[in-house]
Amino acid sequence: MLGQRNLRVLGVDPGTKTFDIAVIEDGEVKIEKSIPTEEIAKDPNVLINAMESFDVDYVVGPSGYGVPPTMGSDVIDPSDSPLRFSS
């Protein structure tokens, strides 16, 4: 369709030395970026600004420490920490 773009998904892999970002569109990696973890620790907006600049539809991050993957629609209150989920 004219003017319609494919779904774009951004994944973040927070690591000890770098936070790695990948943007996938139509099954292909379109963007890759690494940001030193030390830089993000000093100013988290570096990561936020990078993520916002890629114009994506969804963001995927690790669930971490044995927490099962969860659909965004199951999050009761995203401002709640730790997050609460519907059953």
N, C-alpha and C positions, 0 to 999 in steps of 0.2 A: 504494500500500500504506500502511496506517495505521502511523504512527510512523517510516516510512523517509523520509529527506530526500534531496534530489538531491545529486549530486556538486558539491562546492565547490572551486574552484581559485583560488589566490592568485598574482598576477603582481607582480613587483617590477621597476621601471625605475629603476636608480640613475643619477641625473643630477648635473650639476655644482652645481646650486642646490638640488635636492630629490630625495629618493627617493620615487617615487610607487608606491602600492600599489593594486591593484584586486582585488576578489573577484568572481568570476563564478559564478553558479549557474543552471543550466537555460538557458544562453545569454544571460543578462541580467547586467549589472553591478549588483551588490547593494551594494557598498561601494567607496568611493574615499577615499584618504587620502594627503596629502603631508606629508612630514617634512623639514625643512631638513637638507641634507647636513652643515652645520656642527654641528648638534645630534647627529647620528649619529656624526660624527667624534670628538666629545667623549665620547660614551657609546653604543657600539654596541648595548647592551641596549635602548635606546629602540626600535630597529628590531625586534629579536628579540621584545620584549614585545608590540609592536603586531601582529606576524605571528602570534604564539601566541594572541592574544586573539580572532582571527577564526574559530577552529574550522574549518579547512579540511582537505581530503583530500590535496591536492597543492600544491606550491609550484613556480612556474616563474620562472626568472631568465634573464638574457641569458647566452649562452655566451661572448661577448666575443672580440674580436681574432682572428676567423677560425676559432675553434674550432667544429666542427660541433655541432649539437644532438645530445644524447645521452640515451638512455633511462636512468632511474635504475637499472633492472635490469642495465645494462651496466657500472655502476661497480664496480670490483673492491674498492677500499678507500676509502670516503669520507673517512677521516682522512688519506689520503695527499695531499700537495700537491706538484706538480700532480696532479690525479686521473689514475688509470690506468684504462683501459677495456678490456673484453673485445672481441675482434674478431669 
